């Protein structure tokens, strides 16, 4: 019986060593700790526990565990730890303290945190993520109060940050009364009014210089907006487009043509009618 017990222990030790070699220190620690409690004088087993603690980033606990084992061996057997344990102890003493973890960078964009939960739209969210992965212009279509705005923001928040490294930006068009003011409203939402013109927006600024009054101001805003977006990979949410539908459609069409890494997600009660537009109906819950 003792021989079979020893074989089972050897097998468990070998398995735990293999899992540790695969980088599963955190997963094997509970089992290793329990096994060391059953066999406190098993030095190879204790060495595995020290390695697991070290690999899990718990150096202080590994040093404390070594002291416990050293004391136990001295008290019960009158011996010092063997070469494997003492070698591990020396390694632990040489380890530099881990650098403090950097706080994750705040995501770029201007989406505000939602204060209520969002449930019941899982299928629509999955479908919309698919639409955005396949095309650069997607319009959520539905009546007022259907939840288009919330759906667009929830999906934008759940897409991997690397998809749009320059952020997700929301331009709320509901307060815009004048279609000519749509480019300026979007420019303001992006915080890009001070954009310096150098390339992509130069054609628009030349056209604006030939105009006057409100047309000139709109042309300058469009030029700066084009310049700003042309150098970035970002998602632009155009929210509530229906009352300025022609201006919103013209803006989306222009930006998509001049800004190759831009994606536009619009919400509206009617389609924009821009070539390449994917329309996703949204029904009220």
Backbone as CSV, one residue per row, in Angstrom:
resi,resn,N_x,N_y,N_z,CA_x,CA_y,CA_z,C_x,C_y,C_z
1,UNK,0.833,-1.205,0.000,0.000,0.000,0.000,0.867,1.254,0.000
2,UNK,1.941,1.209,0.792,2.826,2.376,0.854,3.471,2.635,-0.499
3,UNK,3.810,1.528,-1.205,4.433,1.699,-2.519,3.475,2.353,-3.501
4,UNK,2.191,1.935,-3.484,1.215,2.522,-4.392,0.939,3.986,-4.033
5,UNK,0.932,4.279,-2.746,0.749,5.675,-2.326,1.893,6.537,-2.841
6,UNK,3.122,5.990,-2.749,4.288,6.741,-3.237,4.214,6.948,-4.744
7,UNK,3.737,5.937,-5.480,3.626,6.060,-6.936,2.578,7.105,-7.323
8,UNK,1.446,7.090,-6.607,0.417,8.088,-6.897,0.934,9.503,-6.621
9,UNK,1.691,9.647,-5.540,2.261,10.956,-5.225,3.259,11.390,-6.300
10,UNK,4.082,10.419,-6.774,5.028,10.738,-7.846,4.289,11.196,-9.097
11,UNK,3.189,10.506,-9.417,2.426,10.841,-10.617,1.822,12.243,-10.496
12,UNK,1.271,12.567,-9.315,0.690,13.895,-9.117,1.772,14.973,-9.181
13,UNK,2.941,14.660,-8.607,4.038,15.619,-8.637,4.464,15.890,-10.078
14,UNK,4.574,14.831,-10.867,4.977,14.994,-12.272,3.935,15.802,-13.051
15,UNK,2.660,15.520,-12.790,1.606,16.254,-13.502,1.630,17.741,-13.134
16,UNK,1.781,18.030,-11.865,1.818,19.424,-11.430,3.031,20.158,-11.995
17,UNK,4.175,19.448,-12.071,5.376,20.047,-12.667,5.147,20.379,-14.131
18,UNK,4.455,19.468,-14.840,4.166,19.700,-16.258,3.234,20.906,-16.428
19,UNK,2.206,21.015,-15.586,1.286,22.149,-15.692,1.992,23.451,-15.346
20,UNK,2.905,23.381,-14.401,3.671,24.574,-14.050,4.551,25.013,-15.210
21,UNK,5.111,24.054,-15.911,5.948,24.364,-17.071,5.135,25.005,-18.196
22,UNK,3.837,24.730,-18.210,2.963,25.315,-19.233,2.438,26.687,-18.832
23,UNK,2.912,27.210,-17.701,2.505,28.547,-17.287,1.212,28.602,-16.504
24,UNK,0.833,27.504,-15.876,-0.439,27.469,-15.145,-0.227,27.563,-13.637
25,UNK,0.669,28.456,-13.231,1.016,28.557,-11.810,-0.201,28.865,-10.940
26,UNK,-0.996,29.830,-11.349,-2.152,30.217,-10.537,-3.140,29.070,-10.397
27,UNK,-3.324,28.293,-11.486,-4.294,27.201,-11.457,-3.853,26.054,-10.549
28,UNK,-2.540,25.777,-10.496,-2.085,24.615,-9.729,-1.799,24.933,-8.262
29,UNK,-1.736,26.206,-7.908,-1.367,26.568,-6.537,-2.289,25.968,-5.467
30,UNK,-3.616,26.011,-5.638,-4.465,25.430,-4.580,-4.175,23.952,-4.335
31,UNK,-4.005,23.181,-5.421,-3.729,21.760,-5.252,-2.348,21.540,-4.629
32,UNK,-1.358,22.323,-5.087,-0.015,22.194,-4.526,0.009,22.524,-3.039
33,UNK,-0.690,23.571,-2.649,-0.716,23.968,-1.244,-1.326,22.867,-0.379
34,UNK,-2.430,22.296,-0.868,-3.076,21.217,-0.112,-2.173,19.992,-0.024
35,UNK,-1.496,19.662,-1.115,-0.632,18.483,-1.145,0.584,18.671,-0.232
36,UNK,1.113,19.894,-0.206,2.240,20.170,0.691,1.811,20.085,2.152
37,UNK,0.554,20.427,2.420,0.058,20.273,3.782,-0.019,18.820,4.202
38,UNK,-0.302,17.922,3.230,-0.359,16.489,3.529,1.031,15.873,3.632
39,UNK,2.002,16.454,2.865,3.369,15.902,2.829,4.370,17.028,3.066
40,UNK,4.408,17.581,4.270,5.213,18.781,4.523,6.715,18.575,4.395
41,UNK,7.194,17.318,4.484,8.640,17.076,4.420,9.111,16.657,3.029
42,UNK,8.204,16.671,2.051,8.544,16.296,0.678,9.190,17.513,-0.004
43,UNK,10.502,17.533,-0.072,11.199,18.710,-0.592,10.911,18.983,-2.079
44,UNK,10.885,17.950,-2.969,10.536,18.253,-4.367,9.148,18.878,-4.503
45,UNK,8.221,18.429,-3.679,6.871,18.988,-3.714,6.880,20.437,-3.217
46,UNK,7.626,20.680,-2.137,7.719,22.037,-1.617,8.410,22.964,-2.624
47,UNK,9.376,22.420,-3.358,10.048,23.217,-4.385,9.070,23.626,-5.485
48,UNK,8.162,22.695,-5.836,7.137,23.021,-6.837,6.244,24.155,-6.337
49,UNK,5.887,24.101,-5.050,5.041,25.170,-4.509,5.759,26.512,-4.555
50,UNK,7.042,26.526,-4.221,7.792,27.774,-4.291,7.862,28.306,-5.722
51,UNK,8.053,27.399,-6.683,8.099,27.827,-8.096,6.755,28.414,-8.527
52,UNK,5.675,27.755,-8.094,4.342,28.235,-8.463,4.087,29.627,-7.878
53,UNK,4.462,29.815,-6.622,4.295,31.139,-6.007,5.136,32.191,-6.722
54,UNK,6.367,31.817,-7.065,7.241,32.749,-7.790,6.648,33.113,-9.141
55,UNK,6.209,32.093,-9.904,5.689,32.333,-11.244,4.371,33.098,-11.219
56,UNK,3.649,33.007,-10.112,2.396,33.751,-9.974,2.630,35.179,-9.490
57,UNK,3.911,35.547,-9.329,4.232,36.897,-8.893,4.101,37.119,-7.403
58,UNK,4.092,36.046,-6.642,3.908,36.150,-5.182,5.220,35.825,-4.473
59,UNK,6.252,36.630,-4.748,7.595,36.371,-4.233,7.643,36.372,-2.710
60,UNK,6.965,37.340,-2.096,6.992,37.424,-0.633,6.424,36.152,-0.007
61,UNK,5.353,35.625,-0.590,4.762,34.401,-0.059,5.708,33.215,-0.267
62,UNK,6.421,33.210,-1.401,7.369,32.128,-1.657,8.497,32.151,-0.621
63,UNK,8.997,33.338,-0.283,10.050,33.440,0.740,9.544,32.978,2.110
64,UNK,8.301,33.356,2.433,7.722,32.927,3.710,7.543,31.412,3.742
65,UNK,7.143,30.829,2.586,6.963,29.375,2.516,8.302,28.663,2.699
66,UNK,9.368,29.232,2.144,10.697,28.621,2.327,11.085,28.609,3.809
67,UNK,10.840,29.726,4.486,11.178,29.782,5.919,10.403,28.733,6.714
68,UNK,9.137,28.523,6.335,8.337,27.505,7.030,8.932,26.114,6.826
69,UNK,9.304,25.813,5.569,9.868,24.495,5.261,11.215,24.312,5.967
70,UNK,12.055,25.349,5.947,13.367,25.256,6.609,13.205,24.972,8.106
71,UNK,12.278,25.672,8.733,12.034,25.473,10.170,11.508,24.065,10.433
72,UNK,10.601,23.595,9.565,10.010,22.264,9.736,11.064,21.176,9.594
73,UNK,11.923,21.301,8.601,12.976,20.308,8.393,13.950,20.283,9.592
74,UNK,14.263,21.467,10.108,15.185,21.537,11.253,14.563,20.916,12.497
75,UNK,13.281,21.201,12.710,12.609,20.703,13.922,12.389,19.195,13.874
76,UNK,11.964,18.690,12.725,11.576,17.278,12.664,12.724,16.355,12.284
77,UNK,13.605,16.840,11.379,14.658,15.951,10.889,16.058,16.405,11.295
78,UNK,16.165,17.613,11.818,17.484,18.123,12.196,18.363,18.388,10.999
79,UNK,17.775,18.712,9.843,18.548,18.963,8.620,18.189,20.319,8.034
80,UNK,19.020,20.744,7.095,18.736,21.966,6.329,18.088,21.589,4.996
81,UNK,17.434,22.524,4.332,16.879,22.240,3.005,17.969,21.809,2.034
82,UNK,17.590,20.965,1.075,18.528,20.471,0.083,18.850,21.500,-0.975
83,UNK,19.710,21.113,-1.944,20.176,22.056,-2.963,19.048,22.680,-3.791
84,UNK,18.019,21.914,-4.101,16.944,22.462,-4.938,16.240,23.609,-4.229
85,UNK,15.896,23.397,-2.974,15.199,24.445,-2.234,16.102,25.649,-1.973
86,UNK,17.349,25.386,-1.588,18.246,26.519,-1.316,18.551,27.310,-2.590
87,UNK,18.641,26.603,-3.717,18.838,27.304,-4.987,17.652,28.197,-5.335
88,UNK,16.440,27.671,-5.099,15.243,28.472,-5.338,15.212,29.697,-4.432
89,UNK,15.618,29.484,-3.165,15.636,30.587,-2.209,16.586,31.693,-2.677
90,UNK,17.751,31.298,-3.177,18.707,32.291,-3.673,18.129,33.055,-4.867
91,UNK,17.434,32.344,-5.759,16.800,33.008,-6.898,15.775,34.034,-6.438
92,UNK,14.977,33.636,-5.457,13.943,34.545,-4.950,14.555,35.804,-4.349
93,UNK,15.669,35.663,-3.653,16.323,36.823,-3.053,16.891,37.760,-4.107
94,UNK,17.276,37.208,-5.267,17.858,38.032,-6.333,16.806,38.728,-7.178
95,UNK,15.566,38.268,-7.066,14.536,38.849,-7.920,14.299,40.303,-7.561
96,UNK,14.183,41.135,-8.610,13.854,42.540,-8.383,12.377,42.646,-8.030
97,UNK,12.026,43.587,-7.179,10.597,43.763,-6.885,9.852,44.136,-8.148
98,UNK,8.666,43.587,-8.335,7.916,43.883,-9.555,7.582,45.359,-9.667
99,UNK,7.677,45.857,-10.881,7.323,47.254,-11.117,5.837,47.446,-10.867
100,UNK,5.469,48.584,-10.313,4.041,48.817,-10.076,3.277,48.770,-11.387
101,UNK,2.121,48.160,-11.328,1.316,48.020,-12.540,0.864,49.388,-13.027
102,UNK,0.986,49.567,-14.326,0.547,50.829,-14.910,-0.973,50.842,-15.008
103,UNK,-1.529,51.977,-14.698,-2.978,52.107,-14.850,-3.315,52.041,-16.327
104,UNK,-4.375,51.302,-16.693,-4.726,51.219,-18.097,-5.076,52.588,-18.661
105,UNK,-4.601,52.828,-19.871,-4.874,54.118,-20.500,-6.369,54.269,-20.758
106,UNK,-6.853,55.475,-20.505,-8.278,55.730,-20.754,-8.536,55.634,-22.251
107,UNK,-9.622,54.987,-22.644,-9.909,54.864,-24.064,-10.167,56.229,-24.682
108,UNK,-9.720,56.403,-25.923,-9.970,57.647,-26.624,-11.444,57.729,-26.996
109,UNK,-11.934,58.941,-27.080,-13.329,59.120,-27.474,-14.073,59.963,-26.461
110,UNK,-15.368,60.148,-26.719,-16.175,61.001,-25.850,-17.459,60.317,-25.382
111,UNK,-17.496,58.975,-25.446,-18.681,58.272,-24.963,-18.772,58.408,-23.449
112,UNK,-19.935,58.753,-22.977,-20.136,58.857,-21.531,-20.538,57.501,-20.960
113,UNK,-20.198,57.293,-19.697,-20.590,56.057,-19.021,-22.107,56.027,-18.864
114,UNK,-22.687,54.854,-19.145,-24.124,54.688,-18.936,-24.378,54.260,-17.496
115,UNK,-25.438,54.765,-16.919,-25.716,54.529,-15.506,-26.728,53.415,-15.281
116,UNK,-27.293,52.879,-16.341,-28.262,51.800,-16.209,-27.799,50.596,-17.017
117,UNK,-28.296,49.419,-16.651,-27.913,48.197,-17.351,-28.606,48.140,-18.714
118,UNK,-28.073,47.287,-19.572,-28.597,47.167,-20.940,-28.796,45.686,-21.234
119,UNK,-30.045,45.256,-21.287,-30.339,43.838,-21.494,-31.387,43.694,-22.591
120,UNK,-31.448,42.494,-23.124,-32.485,42.187,-24.105,-32.128,42.478,-25.542
121,UNK,-30.887,42.917,-25.800,-30.492,43.273,-27.168,-29.282,42.469,-27.631
122,UNK,-29.030,41.329,-27.029,-27.810,40.583,-27.333,-27.729,40.213,-28.811
123,UNK,-28.843,39.764,-29.392,-28.812,39.372,-30.802,-28.560,40.562,-31.704
124,UNK,-29.201,41.704,-31.396,-28.975,42.902,-32.204,-27.533,43.391,-32.078
125,UNK,-26.974,43.296,-30.874,-25.587,43.712,-30.686,-24.640,42.847,-31.502
126,UNK,-24.853,41.548,-31.475,-23.988,40.650,-32.240,-24.101,40.926,-33.738
127,UNK,-25.332,41.155,-34.216,-25.530,41.445,-35.636,-24.859,42.755,-36.025
128,UNK,-24.961,43.761,-35.167,-24.355,45.053,-35.468,-22.835,44.970,-35.472
129,UNK,-22.265,44.204,-34.552,-20.809,44.005,-34.576,-20.378,43.384,-35.904
130,UNK,-21.183,42.439,-36.400,-20.881,41.835,-37.699,-20.959,42.847,-38.823
131,UNK,-21.986,43.717,-38.792,-22.121,44.760,-39.820,-20.891,45.666,-39.831
132,UNK,-20.433,46.061,-38.656,-19.294,46.979,-38.566,-17.985,46.321,-38.999
133,UNK,-17.909,45.007,-38.860,-16.693,44.317,-39.294,-16.640,44.174,-40.813
134,UNK,-17.804,44.307,-41.456,-17.856,44.091,-42.917,-17.936,45.381,-43.720
135,UNK,-18.395,46.453,-43.120,-18.591,47.680,-43.886,-18.189,48.908,-43.107
136,UNK,-18.108,50.042,-43.808,-17.651,51.288,-43.177,-18.785,52.262,-42.900
137,UNK,-19.990,51.941,-43.336,-21.143,52.791,-43.032,-22.326,51.904,-42.674
138,UNK,-22.777,52.013,-41.443,-23.920,51.244,-40.964,-24.909,52.226,-40.356
139,UNK,-26.183,52.081,-40.719,-27.228,52.937,-40.166,-28.213,52.097,-39.373
140,UNK,-28.419,52.480,-38.112,-29.461,51.868,-37.294,-30.754,52.618,-37.585
141,UNK,-31.747,51.883,-38.074,-32.969,52.490,-38.570,-34.140,52.095,-37.684
142,UNK,-34.900,53.075,-37.222,-36.050,52.753,-36.400,-36.755,53.999,-35.917
143,UNK,-37.935,53.842,-35.344,-38.689,55.003,-34.851,-38.043,55.602,-33.613
144,UNK,-38.474,56.790,-33.264,-37.970,57.422,-32.055,-38.290,56.577,-30.830
145,UNK,-37.339,56.508,-29.928,-37.533,55.735,-28.713,-37.285,54.252,-28.850
146,UNK,-36.795,53.811,-30.011,-36.552,52.372,-30.220,-35.272,51.891,-29.544
147,UNK,-34.424,52.814,-29.139,-33.179,52.423,-28.478,-31.975,52.416,-29.392
148,UNK,-32.056,53.140,-30.505,-30.957,53.134,-31.480,-29.683,53.732,-30.890
149,UNK,-29.821,54.867,-30.208,-28.646,55.538,-29.639,-27.945,54.643,-28.624
150,UNK,-28.712,54.069,-27.718,-28.111,53.223,-26.684,-27.459,51.995,-27.305
151,UNK,-28.120,51.391,-28.277,-27.569,50.208,-28.935,-26.237,50.546,-29.606
152,UNK,-26.181,51.676,-30.289,-24.932,52.053,-30.978,-23.796,52.236,-29.989
153,UNK,-24.075,52.859,-28.854,-23.019,53.103,-27.879,-22.589,51.831,-27.156
154,UNK,-23.539,50.967,-26.849,-23.191,49.714,-26.185,-22.298,48.857,-27.072
155,UNK,-22.624,48.784,-28.356,-21.803,47.994,-29.274,-20.422,48.624,-29.423
156,UNK,-20.380,49.943,-29.562,-19.079,50.620,-29.692,-18.198,50.349,-28.482
157,UNK,-18.803,50.244,-27.303,-18.042,49.997,-26.076,-17.515,48.567,-25.983
158,UNK,-18.181,47.629,-26.641,-17.791,46.226,-26.496,-16.852,45.743,-27.590
159,UNK,-16.624,46.545,-28.610,-15.692,46.156,-29.667,-14.269,46.351,-29.160
160,UNK,-13.368,45.446,-29.526,-11.979,45.520,-29.073,-11.381,46.894,-29.385
161,UNK,-10.672,47.457,-28.388,-10.128,48.812,-28.531,-9.180,48.925,-29.715
162,UNK,-8.523,47.835,-30.091,-7.599,47.875,-31.214,-8.271,48.065,-32.560
163,UNK,-9.589,47.850,-32.614,-10.307,48.026,-33.874,-10.273,49.480,-34.317
164,UNK,-10.478,50.396,-33.362,-10.427,51.832,-33.648,-9.489,52.479,-32.636
165,UNK,-8.181,52.396,-32.859,-7.215,52.905,-31.867,-7.322,54.394,-31.618
166,UNK,-7.926,55.138,-32.546,-8.080,56.580,-32.345,-9.425,56.947,-31.732
167,UNK,-10.153,55.929,-31.286,-11.313,56.203,-30.456,-12.659,56.090,-31.131
168,UNK,-13.680,56.153,-30.278,-15.082,56.185,-30.697,-15.639,57.540,-30.294
169,UNK,-16.207,58.239,-31.270,-16.631,59.617,-31.056,-18.095,59.782,-31.427
170,UNK,-18.841,60.376,-30.511,-20.277,60.580,-30.694,-20.552,62.031,-31.055
171,UNK,-21.250,62.241,-32.172,-21.711,63.573,-32.573,-23.235,63.558,-32.513
172,UNK,-23.791,64.304,-31.574,-25.243,64.349,-31.397,-25.813,65.439,-32.302
173,UNK,-26.611,65.023,-33.282,-27.141,65.971,-34.254,-28.534,66.476,-33.889
174,UNK,-29.153,65.927,-32.853,-30.505,66.358,-32.478,-30.604,67.864,-32.228
175,UNK,-29.592,68.496,-31.594,-29.720,69.946,-31.349,-29.424,70.806,-32.575
176,UNK,-28.985,70.201,-33.676,-28.570,70.982,-34.847,-29.804,71.321,-35.690
177,UNK,-30.083,72.617,-35.837,-31.249,73.053,-36.618,-30.889,73.348,-38.075
178,UNK,-29.682,73.826,-38.291,-29.263,74.246,-39.635,-28.418,73.161,-40.281
179,UNK,-28.851,72.616,-41.415,-28.047,71.576,-42.084,-26.615,72.022,-42.372
180,UNK,-26.430,73.323,-42.625,-25.084,73.819,-42.907,-24.157,73.680,-41.692
181,UNK,-24.752,73.531,-40.502,-23.955,73.484,-39.277,-23.549,72.062,-38.895
182,UNK,-23.936,71.079,-39.699,-23.620,69.690,-39.354,-22.105,69.441,-39.276
183,UNK,-21.310,69.874,-40.272,-19.854,69.638,-40.139,-19.262,70.294,-38.893
184,UNK,-19.709,71.511,-38.565,-19.191,72.191,-37.373,-19.575,71.448,-36.098
185,UNK,-20.796,70.894,-36.052,-21.224,70.147,-34.870,-20.361,68.906,-34.668
186,UNK,-20.046,68.224,-35.758,-19.205,67.031,-35.660,-17.784,67.417,-35.282
187,UNK,-17.280,68.481,-35.868,-15.933,68.965,-35.558,-15.819,69.302,-34.064
188,UNK,-16.848,69.956,-33.536,-16.838,70.312,-32.112,-16.881,69.068,-31.236
189,UNK,-17.671,68.083,-31.631,-17.753,66.845,-30.849,-16.408,66.133,-30.785
190,UNK,-15.628,66.238,-31.846,-14.302,65.608,-31.881,-13.243,66.449,-31.166
191,UNK,-13.602,67.671,-30.803,-12.614,68.556,-30.197,-11.515,68.929,-31.163
192,UNK,-11.880,69.092,-32.434,-10.867,69.252,-33.480,-10.943,70.593,-34.192
193,UNK,-11.481,71.603,-33.531,-11.632,72.905,-34.187,-10.297,73.554,-34.541
194,UNK,-9.233,73.169,-33.815,-7.930,73.800,-34.049,-7.060,73.002,-35.019
195,UNK,-7.657,72.051,-35.729,-6.878,71.228,-36.660,-6.192,72.094,-37.711
196,UNK,-4.899,71.836,-37.899,-4.128,72.564,-38.910,-4.264,71.855,-40.245
197,UNK,-4.601,72.614,-41.267,-4.807,72.032,-42.596,-3.477,71.858,-43.307
198,UNK,-3.280,70.655,-43.871,-2.034,70.423,-44.598,-2.207,69.523,-45.809
199,UNK,-3.238,68.705,-45.832,-3.330,67.749,-46.937,-4.740,67.466,-47.368
200,UNK,-5.400,66.519,-46.665,-6.696,66.021,-47.117,-7.759,67.112,-47.169
201,UNK,-7.672,68.129,-46.316,-8.702,69.168,-46.290,-8.398,70.368,-47.172
202,UNK,-7.303,70.338,-47.925,-6.909,71.518,-48.678,-7.898,71.855,-49.789
203,UNK,-8.490,70.832,-50.430,-9.467,71.099,-51.490,-10.694,71.806,-50.951
204,UNK,-11.169,71.372,-49.804,-12.350,71.992,-49.204,-12.064,73.429,-48.778
205,UNK,-10.873,73.682,-48.256,-10.593,75.037,-47.795,-10.476,75.996,-48.978
206,UNK,-9.968,75.517,-50.106,-9.915,76.380,-51.294,-11.318,76.725,-51.762
207,UNK,-12.221,75.730,-51.721,-13.604,76.000,-52.108,-14.259,76.949,-51.124
208,UNK,-13.935,76.798,-49.828,-14.530,77.678,-48.822,-14.084,79.116,-49.003
209,UNK,-12.839,79.294,-49.439,-12.327,80.652,-49.611,-13.067,81.401,-50.714
210,UNK,-13.650,80.663,-51.657,-14.389,81.301,-52.745,-15.823,81.615,-52.338
211,UNK,-16.272,81.059,-51.205,-17.633,81.287,-50.737,-17.640,82.440,-49.742
212,UNK,-18.805,82.680,-49.178,-18.910,83.759,-48.203,-19.899,83.390,-47.128
213,UNK,-19.811,84.080,-45.996,-20.783,83.906,-44.931,-20.840,82.501,-44.386
214,UNK,-22.080,81.994,-44.233,-22.291,80.683,-43.627,-21.679,79.573,-44.470
215,UNK,-21.734,79.692,-45.788,-21.154,78.666,-46.657,-19.646,78.565,-46.433
216,UNK,-19.010,79.717,-46.266,-17.561,79.703,-46.037,-17.245,79.021,-44.700
217,UNK,-18.015,79.340,-43.646,-17.789,78.737,-42.333,-17.996,77.231,-42.396
218,UNK,-19.049,76.802,-43.109,-19.307,75.365,-43.231,-18.192,74.681,-44.000
219,UNK,-17.700,75.353,-45.052,-16.614,74.780,-45.837,-15.336,74.638,-45.031
220,UNK,-15.043,75.615,-44.192,-13.849,75.533,-43.364,-13.974,74.401,-42.336
221,UNK,-15.160,74.242,-41.775,-15.378,73.149,-40.818,-15.211,71.798,-41.496
222,UNK,-15.754,71.685,-42.711,-15.619,70.426,-43.441,-14.157,70.141,-43.758
223,UNK,-13.411,71.183,-44.111,-11.990,71.008,-44.418,-11.227,70.514,-43.194
224,UNK,-11.470,71.127,-42.043,-10.767,70.712,-40.826,-11.195,69.310,-40.392
225,UNK,-12.465,69.013,-40.558,-12.966,67.691,-40.197,-12.332,66.613,-41.082
226,UNK,-12.245,66.910,-42.382,-11.623,65.963,-43.312,-10.160,65.738,-42.971
227,UNK,-9.468,66.824,-42.681,-8.050,66.722,-42.315,-7.875,65.880,-41.056
228,UNK,-8.708,66.145,-40.064,-8.593,65.447,-38.786,-8.854,63.949,-38.942
229,UNK,-9.911,63.589,-39.625,-10.308,62.180,-39.741,-9.434,61.390,-40.709
230,UNK,-8.818,62.083,-41.668,-8.055,61.369,-42.694,-6.832,60.669,-42.118
231,UNK,-6.352,61.133,-40.967,-5.129,60.573,-40.373,-5.423,59.601,-39.233
232,UNK,-6.695,59.244,-39.060,-7.051,58.439,-37.893,-7.917,57.244,-38.258
233,UNK,-7.764,56.192,-37.415,-8.634,55.021,-37.540,-9.614,55.097,-36.374
234,UNK,-10.829,55.462,-36.673,-11.778,55.773,-35.616,-13.196,55.420,-36.052
235,UNK,-14.081,55.384,-35.073,-15.502,55.164,-35.321,-16.235,56.449,-34.971
236,UNK,-17.014,56.941,-35.918,-17.791,58.159,-35.721,-19.267,57.794,-35.639
237,UNK,-19.897,58.113,-34.508,-21.329,57.877,-34.328,-22.073,59.165,-34.669
238,UNK,-22.867,59.120,-35.720,-23.721,60.256,-36.088,-25.117,59.940,-35.576
239,UNK,-25.519,60.607,-34.504,-26.752,60.251,-33.811,-27.893,61.198,-34.187
240,UNK,-29.068,60.608,-34.467,-30.281,61.369,-34.800,-30.107,62.204,-36.075
241,UNK,-29.930,61.492,-37.175,-29.657,62.160,-38.454,-30.917,62.611,-39.199
242,UNK,-32.103,62.118,-38.792,-33.282,62.232,-39.647,-33.680,63.663,-40.003
243,UNK,-33.505,64.634,-39.091,-33.976,65.996,-39.380,-32.954,66.804,-40.193
244,UNK,-31.743,66.259,-40.348,-30.742,66.868,-41.234,-30.205,65.775,-42.153
245,UNK,-31.107,64.950,-42.671,-30.702,63.719,-43.346,-29.812,63.975,-44.549
246,UNK,-30.133,64.986,-45.356,-29.329,65.238,-46.551,-27.923,65.707,-46.183
247,UNK,-27.849,66.585,-45.199,-26.529,67.076,-44.777,-25.713,65.958,-44.135
248,UNK,-26.363,65.134,-43.317,-25.654,64.020,-42.678,-25.177,63.021,-43.724
249,UNK,-26.023,62.746,-44.723,-25.640,61.813,-45.779,-24.465,62.355,-46.591
250,UNK,-24.536,63.656,-46.933,-23.443,64.255,-47.704,-22.139,64.227,-46.909
251,UNK,-22.236,64.496,-45.612,-21.035,64.488,-44.787,-20.442,63.082,-44.694
252,UNK,-21.289,62.097,-44.454,-20.804,60.717,-44.363,-20.161,60.283,-45.669
253,UNK,-20.814,60.590,-46.780,-20.286,60.215,-48.089,-18.920,60.858,-48.321
254,UNK,-18.806,62.135,-47.992,-17.546,62.857,-48.197,-16.435,62.290,-47.316
255,UNK,-16.721,62.102,-46.037,-15.680,61.632,-45.125,-15.221,60.222,-45.476
256,UNK,-16.144,59.361,-45.831,-15.762,57.989,-46.173,-14.895,57.953,-47.432
257,UNK,-15.140,58.898,-48.341,-14.355,58.943,-49.576,-12.945,59.476,-49.331
258,UNK,-12.789,60.360,-48.342,-11.498,61.017,-48.119,-10.737,60.504,-46.897
259,UNK,-11.379,59.676,-46.106,-10.753,59.193,-44.861,-10.823,57.667,-44.851
260,UNK,-9.832,56.999,-45.417,-9.938,55.557,-45.685,-10.010,54.673,-44.448
261,UNK,-9.650,55.180,-43.274,-9.687,54.339,-42.074,-10.828,54.712,-41.129
262,UNK,-11.729,55.525,-41.609,-12.881,55.955,-40.817,-14.060,55.002,-41.022
263,UNK,-14.769,54.710,-39.929,-16.024,53.968,-39.989,-17.115,54.846,-39.393
264,UNK,-18.297,54.837,-40.017,-19.407,55.664,-39.558,-20.573,54.773,-39.161
265,UNK,-21.089,55.004,-37.959,-22.295,54.338,-37.480,-23.322,55.423,-37.215
266,UNK,-24.414,55.406,-37.969,-25.437,56.445,-37.870,-26.710,55.873,-37.256
267,UNK,-27.480,56.739,-36.608,-28.823,56.374,-36.167,-29.790,57.349,-36.829
268,UNK,-30.897,56.815,-37.314,-31.817,57.669,-38.059,-33.173,56.985,-38.177
269,UNK,-34.184,57.772,-38.535,-35.511,57.212,-38.813,-35.678,56.875,-40.290
270,UNK,-34.676,57.258,-41.094,-34.676,56.892,-42.513,-33.233,56.679,-42.959
271,UNK,-33.021,55.879,-43.993,-31.640,55.609,-44.442,-30.962,56.873,-44.951
272,UNK,-29.639,56.881,-44.896,-28.891,57.995,-45.461,-28.884,57.956,-46.976
273,UNK,-28.962,56.767,-47.541,-28.969,56.639,-48.992,-27.610,56.802,-49.626
274,UNK,-26.571,56.523,-48.871,-25.200,56.642,-49.374,-24.754,55.290,-49.916
275,UNK,-24.057,55.250,-51.067,-23.584,53.964,-51.592,-22.745,53.210,-50.563
276,UNK,-22.992,51.915,-50.460,-22.268,51.083,-49.517,-22.879,51.040,-48.128
277,UNK,-23.976,51.763,-47.913,-24.606,51.809,-46.594,-25.264,50.464,-46.263
278,UNK,-25.020,49.980,-45.057,-25.720,48.801,-44.532,-26.754,49.294,-43.530
279,UNK,-27.997,48.886,-43.715,-29.089,49.342,-42.859,-29.476,48.219,-41.908
280,UNK,-29.502,48.528,-40.615,-29.873,47.551,-39.589,-31.128,48.052,-38.870
281,UNK,-32.311,47.460,-39.154,-33.541,47.898,-38.477,-33.486,47.615,-36.978
282,UNK,-34.040,48.531,-36.205,-34.116,48.379,-34.746,-35.578,48.539,-34.338
283,UNK,-36.148,47.493,-33.803,-37.530,47.543,-33.338,-37.568,47.887,-31.858
284,UNK,-38.609,48.577,-31.407,-38.725,48.853,-29.965,-38.821,47.557,-29.177
285,UNK,-38.276,47.552,-27.970,-38.387,46.381,-27.096,-39.826,46.202,-26.649
